[in-house]
């Protein structure tokens, strides 16, 4: 990297590497904190009875599609740039081998 003149010397390369490692660690810590907060909110909601049960997958699909439509304006039937978008349930998104195991 020094030879390609991106950096003046090896010390600059090491400093940049250290900055990248520190940034990655900070991002990982922030993601972990956000995940822990989301889990705490979810657990509190369940304990308070703020959840919905679904008898079949189609009902869950419709519910999630309605949330997506409200939040980001995308539903199963809306198109963007000529391409039809379709909501996939978590079970549909799983790899085929996982679907065979579950069936």
N, C-alpha and C positions, 0 to 999 in steps of 0.2 A: 504494500500500500504506500509505503514511503517512496518506493521507486516510481510509482505511477503518478507521483506529485499531488495526491489527494491530501497528504499530510507532509509537514516539514521534517518530522523525525519520528522515531519509534515511540517516544514519550507521548506525542499527540495521539498516536494510534491507541496506546494503552488507556489514556484518559477518555477517549471517545468510547472505547469498549466498556470502561467502568461506568460511564454515564448511561450507556444502553442497558447494562445489567441493573443499575439502580432504578431506571425508569420502568423496566420490566417488573422488578420486584414491587415497586410502588403501585403499578397497575394491578398486579396480582392481589396485593393487599386490599386495594380498593374494591376489586370484584368480590373478594371473600367477605368483606364487611357488608357490601350490598346484599350478597346472598344470605348472610346471617340475619340481616334486618328483614329480608323478605320472608324467610322461614319463620321468624318471630311473629310477623304480621299474620302469616297463614295459620300458625298454631293458635294465636289469639282469636282469629276469626272462627276457627273450628270450635274452640272452647265456648265462644259466645253464640254458637249456633248459626253463624253467617255463612252458610254453604248450601249448595243445591245438589240433590242426588238425581241421577238419570237412570231410567229403567233400561234404555237401549242406546246403542251407539249413535243412531240417527238423531236422537234428541240432543245429545252432547254436540254433535257436528253442527246442528242448527244454532245452538246456544253460542258456541265459539265463533261461528260465522257472523252472528249478529253483533257480538262484541267487536270483532275485527272491523265490521262495517261501521260501527259507531266510532271506534277509536281512530282507524286509519282510512276509512272510506273504501274498503275493499271487501267485496262479497264474492260468492261463488259465480255470480252472473255478470259482474262488472268486467269490463275489458280495459286494458291499458296498452297503447301502442299496437293495437290490432291483435294482441294476444289474450286469450281467455285465461283468467286467473281462477284457480280452484283452491278452496281451503282444504287442507289435508288434516285429518284427525291424527293424534299421536300414534294410534295403531296403524294407520295407513302409511305413516312416514317411516315406520320401522322397516329394517331390511327384510327381504323375503324369507330368509332362513329363520328369523325370529317369529315371523307370522306362522310358519309351519309348526314351530315348537309350541306356540300358544294355542293352535287349533286342536 
